[in-house]
Amino acid sequence: MNKRTHFIIAIACLLLGLGNAQSAGAQGYAVFGHVLDVQGQPLSNADLVLEDVEQGSFHNDGPTLTVGASLTQTNPSGEFNIPSLLPGHYVIAVFSPGKEVARKELDIIDHDVRLNFELDDLADELDEIRIDADAKGAFGIQRLRAVEMAALYDTKKTEVIVLDDVTANLATNNSRQIYSRVPGLNIWESDGAGIQMGIGGRGLSPNRNSNFNTRQNGYDIAADALGYPESYYTPPAQALERIEIIRGAASLQYGTQFGGVLNFAFKEGAENKPVDFTSLQTVGSFGLVNSFNSLGGTAGKTRYYGFYQYKHSDGWRPNEQLTQHTAYGSVKYQFSEKLWIKPEFTYMTYLAQQPGGLTDAQFSLDPRQSNRERNWFHVDWNLWAVSANYSLSSKTSLNTRFFGLSARRDALGNLGRIDRLDFGGNRDLLVDQFKNWGNETRFLHRYPLLNDLSVLLLGVRYYDGFTDRRQGEGNSGDDADFTYMSSDILEGSNFDLPNKNVSVFAENIFNITPKFSIVPGIRFEYINTQAEGYYRNIVRDLAGNILLDEQIDESRKSTRSFVFFGLGMSLKQSTQLEVYGNFSQNYRAINFNDIRVNIGSLEVDPDIKDERGYNIELGARGVVGRTFDYDVSLFHLSYEDRIGTTLRKEPNPQFNNLVDRIYRFRTNIADAKIYGVESYAEVDLYKLFVRPDAPVRLSVFTNVALITAEYARSEENGIEGNEVELVPETNLKAGLIFQRNNLQLSYQFSYVSEHFSDASNAIRTPTAIEGIIPSYHVMDVAVQYTWRRYRIDAGVNNLSDSIYFTRRATGYPGPGIIPSSGRSFYLTAGVKI
């Protein structure tokens, strides 16, 4: 499929459904009433917001109602009046400081309607109004509202995955199923148990989510958000309420990552009872055992939630066993009607044996084989956070989050070329220790402008990171002994890598009309990164004798500051159609702690620079009744000074410089230009053709991403004009979901086209680090049945037992081809008390 075909399809998809006739000339009717607290006292200045609408509008050629629009406020007597609403179905929500959000549905037919509200005292977050699953038609994906807690999402491309709506293998965090409705994600499958998650979008590497700003409950969870943004910890899917994804325009509020934001939001304790216990026990293929147990509830002003998860798997290949323990606890205390504080803590540890990678020939012969028996990986992760929210009024709030990480990552084994057998000897040992903390504070204010409410967001962020990275020799055994042979002078390197980051940002939603909004934004960044330590330069002959051994001390410091901008626009024709677009600049700092790692033949350019660029997107989205949901968008990602690897030659000292050696060189490869279309659509066939209000769901969904990516300018030989690595031209996922009463069934098909793994577009190399990633397709099925407090989940992943791989690793868990798991089964039994 060529570029012209791509964009003909893209434009055709984007123009679908752009017409939406509005009713005119019908009689308008009033909605009036009062808002009281539980004691019967009137609540003044309570905000009434439109949460959903079908067929309705204002009378006499007034503006079309849009979801999220402010309708009116109550007077000092708690009374309100909304005049001239056309016949239709409406959902109206009311919120007031210190009170629970209340919502009611009403149908206006041929007369005025009285609507009274009674608001309970607060037991949940303020200023957060969502469309629930029933009002959205129970589709498998939702979108963030224009304003959520202390963040603005108007005009941005967002996806919200509600885990209770997903029928999938949650025990193994199966990303292929969980993210099936999010278009354009390239997913790496590093292990069958879901310990290491890797997703990337729009031509960005999936390596441990490093191109997303990865968060949990709104705070950072990566090793070092600035210097080493890789995530060795993935929150258990069974503990999550939802997963939020905000694309590239999120850089103004969340930082400099090109991919956007990936936020995991945990469940909270039940509001209506003091104790709520859930237990989910899973067994599966290849020795999988998963035990998940959670406890939560509300007692007075205190709401709490915690869980413990144990997971073990023997793996699809030999030497692939792993054991993981994860625990989490949070307590949210409501000090007053306006103030709540929530401390939380997460602990995760796992030990995994790694079978190593394979060459292309080895993979073709037997993808389940393993040539490494002595490779181990160990992680300890300790996360803490304290969040607080204070409502100054119904229109103004202040939110702050303190967070920190104390963690360690140990990698032990033979990192040599995978086409050479491991004959024993001392192993490579890499030990990273991470200690960082930060604060992010946001001020949100709604104010009247142009006969509507506009919203201002101001924020400040401070981040202090420190990484101690060491590389040397471990012992020659085969067990998981993460002890250096020489702790004083390491054979590899020893670096301290501190960094500091200060950010100030602002965004504002200007509701120019009830249909049209503009969202400008600005962000200032100050970054200070340092590297202090040494590395050893050791040259050996073919017999292993040392020809050169020198210690090279290094001290680097880089301080820079910059400002970048963004602008978004949204035209909300109705709930059935919103046209949105945005432009935002992006920036990604180099990782000093990734420079001096000796992995095989990898060398790093000492003059490597930060990456810059921008995102542009234009899309259309909407929900048609309870039948059809869609989001189609075009995007362009300009990625300047993109960092990557290429192959180089130089004289080989092992042969007295008489012959050349080929080595991998990491540098600013080129400027990458990435264009594409991302589309998602889901239709409920049963409601469309049989009965719109039936308690039966038969949905078909598809998401397709068509992407063209090319290197436009490069100073490296043989790079300009190449395809950008890790960018499949076609990425397709489609599925069928059936739900009736307590039974849910799902089928999913995934297809990813052939793509390259490095910038040189190598077809195949002896080390298997570079080369083609062939196209592949995978099918998954799942079933869930609930009865009273019990539930059963079962399924088959990789139904057709496809043989494929999604990545070629440069180091751990390889190097080389990392095969994906074959057909597997799982069974989960659960109870909720």
Salt bridges, closest charged atoms under 4 A:
GLU51 OE1 - ARG103 NE 2.79
GLU54 OE2 - ARG626 NH1 3.08
GLU105 OE1 - HIS89 NE2 2.91
ASP107 OD1 - HIS89 ND1 2.76
ASP110 OD1 - HIS111 NE2 3.94
ASP121 OD1 - LYS99 NZ 2.82
ASP124 OD1 - ARG303 NH1 3.61
GLU125 OE2 - LYS332 NZ 3.61
ASP127 OD2 - ARG446 NH1 3.84
GLU128 OE2 - ARG130 NH2 2.34
GLU128 OE2 - ARG242 NH2 3.70
GLU148 OE1 - ARG130 NH2 3.24
ASP154 OD1 - LYS572 NZ 3.03
GLU159 OE1 - ARG247 NE 3.44
ASP164 OD1 - LYS267 NZ 3.83
GLU189 OE2 - ARG176 NH1 2.88
ASP220 OD1 - ARG461 NH1 2.88
GLU230 OE1 - ARG208 NH1 2.97
GLU241 OE2 - ARG242 NH1 3.19
GLU244 OE2 - ARG130 NH2 3.77
GLU244 OE2 - ARG242 NE 2.58
GLU268 OE1 - ARG303 NH1 3.48
GLU268 OE2 - LYS342 NZ 3.13
ASP276 OD1 - LYS273 NZ 3.04
ASP276 OD2 - LYS832 NZ 3.95
ASP314 OD1 - HIS312 NE2 3.02
GLU337 OE2 - LYS99 NZ 3.55
ASP360 OD2 - ARG764 NE 3.75
ASP360 OD2 - ARG808 NH2 2.76
ASP380 OD2 - HIS378 NE2 3.60
ASP410 OD2 - HIS378 ND1 3.12
ASP410 OD1 - ARG408 NE 2.89
ASP419 OD2 - ARG417 NH2 2.80
ASP422 OD2 - ARG374 NE 2.95
ASP432 OD2 - ARG409 NH2 3.37
ASP432 OD2 - ARG469 NH2 2.37
GLU440 OE2 - ARG215 NH1 3.11
GLU440 OE2 - ARG442 NH2 3.14
GLU440 OE1 - ARG461 NH1 3.29
ASP464 OD2 - LYS500 NZ 3.30
ASP468 OD2 - ARG470 NE 3.59
ASP479 OD1 - ARG427 NH2 3.79
GLU507 OE1 - LYS156 NZ 2.84
GLU525 OE2 - ARG523 NE 2.57
ASP549 OD2 - ARG536 NH2 2.81
GLU554 OE2 - ARG556 NH2 3.55
GLU554 OE2 - ARG596 NH2 2.74
GLU578 OE1 - ARG621 NE 3.00
ASP594 OD2 - ARG666 NH2 3.34
GLU603 OE2 - ARG661 NH2 2.40
ASP610 OD2 - ARG560 NE 2.90
GLU611 OE1 - ARG588 NH1 3.46
GLU617 OE1 - ARG202 NH2 2.71
ASP629 OD1 - ARG143 NH2 2.82
ASP631 OD2 - ARG143 NE 3.75
ASP631 OD1 - LYS157 NZ 3.32
ASP641 OD1 - LYS609 NZ 3.78
ASP641 OD1 - ARG713 NH2 3.69
GLU650 OE2 - ARG661 NH2 2.63
ASP671 OD2 - ARG713 NE 2.85
GLU678 OE1 - ARG202 NH2 3.01
GLU678 OE2 - ARG247 NH1 3.09
GLU682 OE1 - ARG181 NE 3.00
GLU682 OE2 - ARG697 NH2 3.10
ASP684 OD2 - LYS687 NZ 3.22
ASP693 OD1 - ARG691 NE 2.97
GLU710 OE1 - LYS3 NZ 3.38
GLU716 OE2 - ARG648 NH2 2.60
GLU725 OE2 - ARG642 NE 3.96
GLU770 OE2 - ARG664 NE 3.07
ASP780 OD1 - ARG176 NH2 2.69
ASP793 OD1 - ARG791 NE 2.82
